[in-house]
Amino acid sequence: MKYLAIRELHEKKNYSISWMCRKLKISRASYYKWLNRPIPAKELEDIELAEKIREYHKRYKGILGYRRMTIFLNRLEGTDYKPKRIRRLMKIIGVHSSIRRTRKCCTVSNKKDPKADNLLKRDFEASAPNEKWTTDVTEFKVPGEKQKLYLSAFMDLYDRSIVAWAVSSRNDNLLVFDTFRQAITVYPDAHPLFHSDRGFQYTSPAFRNLLLEHAMTQSMSRVACCIDNGPQEAFWGIVKTEMPKLFEYHDRESLIEAIRQYINFYNNERFQERFDSKTPMEVRMEALQAEEPKLYPIPINRRIQNYKQHLAELNISKNPTGTAPIGQALL
């Protein structure tokens, strides 16, 4: 890296080689030996790979971190690069993915509406398609207007595919009902556990009766616990981070088209590491054709495990008499 810096600064800014070698505490002879050496085949391959990384970074508008950059390169180029190598090269050439900002939950409990228990209990794994569905509604600002556009989507937790979606200028019951009708039209025999937040659309008697009519069991997140519907919330974050980079929109019609194109990209073109670098629809089609669908367990997050263990140890030390632990709500 020191040699590269010296060469670049000398070529672009005409810095003194002798002065830079003294500052970096290397000999001029070693620098010139490196400069005039034959370039190794591995380094030439890294240079070519770095250009390919820049190409994919530009093609996908900066949405690929090093893990998915590795997946996309391997799937589309027929290679077998390792994530550590891609990460190293991305760091050297200054390429990184966009980071979406976190948002705080502001759900307010409404005691008048009937509620369902949280039957999902943050168990976001499913053994087959149509076993567990999640849903939510999010909003978009229409460019150049003061209006908003609302998107409702149903996600299958087995393959994280979007099984149905609908948009509307109003966030009302009709929007959710339209999404539901689309889902049961495609999968009329599906009877999943249906999980949502406590929005008014999902607590309405009409919607609850609709679930009963199709033999679906309702589950709801707890108040101010958006992580209870974590995969759906994560999907909204992905959409709002990646869609503006991949597709242009300037009015209501082009925004709807961008949503359609992005959901198609997410379902059919966006490779995911958890699914052996396959897309959600590839996983879904394989499972629907198999007698026993393949399981894709969620990787263990050791940081969360260590955090829970630390809380448990802290609670034991502060509650030696066996009273209720202070971190029980977090666990």
N, C-alpha and C positions, 0 to 999 in steps of 0.2 A: 504493500500500500504506500509506503514511503517513496519507493522508486516511481510508482505511478504518479504520485502527487508532484514529484520533482519534474518529471517529464512534461506533465500537463501545464504546470506553472511556467516552465521555461518556454514551451511552445506558444502558449497563449498570452503570457504577460511579460515574457523575456526576463524572468527572475534569474539571478546568478546561480549557476549550479554549485559553485564552490560555497557560496554563502548558505544555500539551503542544505548542503551536505553537512556543514559545520553545525547548523542549528538542529538537524535531525540526528547528529552524532553517528554518521556513517561515512565511510571513505569514498572519495571520488572514484577510486579504482573499482570498488565493488559496484558502484552505480553504473559505470561505463561497461563493466563486464555483463551486468544484467541487461543494459540497453542493447548491446550488440550480440546477445545470445540468440540462438535459434529458438523460436517460440515453441514450447512443448505442445504436443497434440491435445493434451487435456485443457490447456489454457485456450487454445483455438476453439475447442468445443464449448468452453464456458463463454467465450466471446459471442459465438453463434447462438448459444442458448439465451444469453442476455438480450440479444436483438429480438429473439422470438418472444421473450417475456415482455419487452416493450411493445411488440406488435399486439399481443393479447391484451395487455393493459389498455392500449388505445382502442382496440376493437370492442372491448366490454366496458369502456368508459370508467375504468378504475374501480370496478366492483369486486375484483378478485383479490383476496388475500393469498398468502403463500400456500395455504392448504388447497384452496380451490384452484389456484393457478396450477398447482401440480396435477390436480385431477383433470383439468381442462386440457393441459398439454399432453398428458398421457392418453386420454381418450381420443382426442382429435388428431394427434400426431403419431399415435401408435408407439409411444416411447415408454420408458419405465424409470423416470426420474424420481428421486427421493425428496421429500419435503424439505429436509435440512439443506440440500443443495440449492433448491429454488429460493429458500429463505435467504441464504447467504448471498446469492446473486441479486435478489431484489433489494437487499440492504445496500449492497455496493452501488447499484445504479440508481438508488433513491426512489424505488417504486413501492407503493403501499396502497392498501385499499382504503375506502372511505370508512370512517367511524361514525356511527349514528349516535346521537346524544340520547341519554336516558330521560325518561319522563316519569313523573310521580303520579301515583294513582289517587284519584279524588272521588271514589265512589261513595255515595251517601245512601244509607239504608232507608228503605221505605217500608215501614211495618204494616201498611195497609195491604200490600200485594202478597199473594200466596207465594211461598218459596219452596224450592226443592233442596234436599240435602246435597252436600258435596260428595257424591258417590264416586267420582273419578279419583279424588284424593291424591292428585298429582301423579297418578300412575299413567304416564304418557306413552307407555308401550302397549301395542296390540299384537295379537298373534295371527290376525287375518284381516283382510279388507272388510269394511263395513261393520267392524266390531265396536269402534269408538269414533264418534264424530264430535268436533268442536266447532263453535261459531262465534262470530262477533260482527259488529258494524264499525266501520271507521269512516272518516270524512276527508275530503280533499277540497281545497279552495280552487274554484274555477278561475283560470288566468284571465285577467282583464275584467272580471266581474266581481260583484259582491256576493254572488251566490255560492253555495257549496254543493258538492256531489257526495252522496253516501254510497259506500260499497259494503255489501253483505256477502259473506263467503262461508262455506262449510268446508272444513278440513277433515280428512281421514287420518287418524293418528297412526295407522299401520305404515303408510308410505308417505305421509305428509302431503298428499296430493290435494288439490282443490277440486272437490267433487261437484260443486255448484256455486254460482255467484250471480249477483244482480246489482244493478246500480239504480239510483233514484235521486231526484232533487229533494226528496223528503225522507227523513228518518222516521218511518212509521211502521205499523204492523204489516202493511201491504208489501213493503220491501222484503221483510223476512219471509212472509208467506210465498212470495214469488221465488225466492231462493229455495225454499223447502219443496215447492212443486217441481222445480227443475231437478232437484236431487232424487226425488222418488220416481220421476219419469225415467231417469237413467238407471236407477237401482230400485225397482219396485219391490224387491224381496228383501231389502235391507231393514234390519231391526236393531240399530246400534244403540249403545248408551250415548245419549245426546247431551253434551255439556256446553254451558254458556255462562255468561255473567248474569247479573240480576237486573238486566235492562227491562224496561216496561214491555217490550215486544215479547220477551220470553216468559214473563209472568202473567201475560194476559190469558184469560180463560179459553179464548179461541185457539191460541197456539198450544196450550196444554192439552186441549181436546184433540187437536191435530196429531200430537205425539201419541196419545192413547189410541187413536184410530189406526195408526200404523205400527202399533205395538213397540213403541220406542220408550225407553226409560229415561226420565229427565234427571239431569244433574246440574247443579249451579255452584259457581264460585262463592266463597265467603265474602263478606263486605270488606272492601279495601285490600283484597288479596288477589291482585291481578296475576300473580304467578300461578294461581290455581288454574288459570287458562293460558299458561305460559307459551305453548307452541303457537296458538293463534295470535297472541300479542307479538311474539317474535316474527311471525309472518308479516304483520303490518309494518314492523320496523324494516324488514327486508324490502318490502314493496316500496316504501317511501324513501329508502336510500338508493335503491338500484334503478327503479323505473324512470326517474327523471334523467338519469345518465344514459339510459339505453334508448329511450323513445322521447321524441319531442311532442309537446302539446301546447296549444295557444288558446283554445276555447273549449267549450263543453264537449263538442263532438270529438275533437282530437284527444281530449282527456279520456273519454270512454274508450276510444280506439287504443290508446296507450295502455289502459288497464287490461283490455282484451289481449293485446299482444304480449304484455308482461306475464299474465297468468298462463298463457300458452307457452312462453319461454320457461317459466318456473316449472310447469308440469312436464314438459317434453325435452328441454334442452339444458336445464340447470343441474349439472351433476352434483351429487352429494356424497361426501366421504363416508357417512354412516351406512349408506346403501351400496357399498363396494363400488363407488364411483359411477353409479347408475342414476338415471332421472327417476322422479316419483312415478311416472307412468310406466316406465320399464319395470319397476318393482311391482307395480299394481297388476300389470298384464301377466307377468310371470306367476304371481300369487293366485290370480283368478283361474289360471290354467293348470295349477298344480293341485294334487290331491292333498298335500300337506304344505302350506305356505312356509317359506323360509323365514326364520326369525331374525330380526335386526335389533339386538339389544342396544339401549342407549349407553354410550361409553360412560364409565364411572368418572365423576368429577372429584378428584382427590382433594382439591381445595375446599369444596363444600363438606366432604367427609371430615377433613381435619378441623374445619370450623365447628361442625356439630360436636365432634369429640371434645374440642376445647370448651365449648359451652357446657357440655355435660359434666366435665371435670370441674369447671368453675361452679356450677350449680351444686355439685356434691360438696365442694369445700365450703360453700356459703350456706348450705342447708343440711348439716350433718344429722338433723333430727328426722329427715325424711319428709319435710313439708314440700309443698308444690314448688318446683324449680322455676327460677325467674325467667329462663329462656324457653319454657315449654311452648309458648305460642309460636316462637321462631322455628322450633323443631317440628 
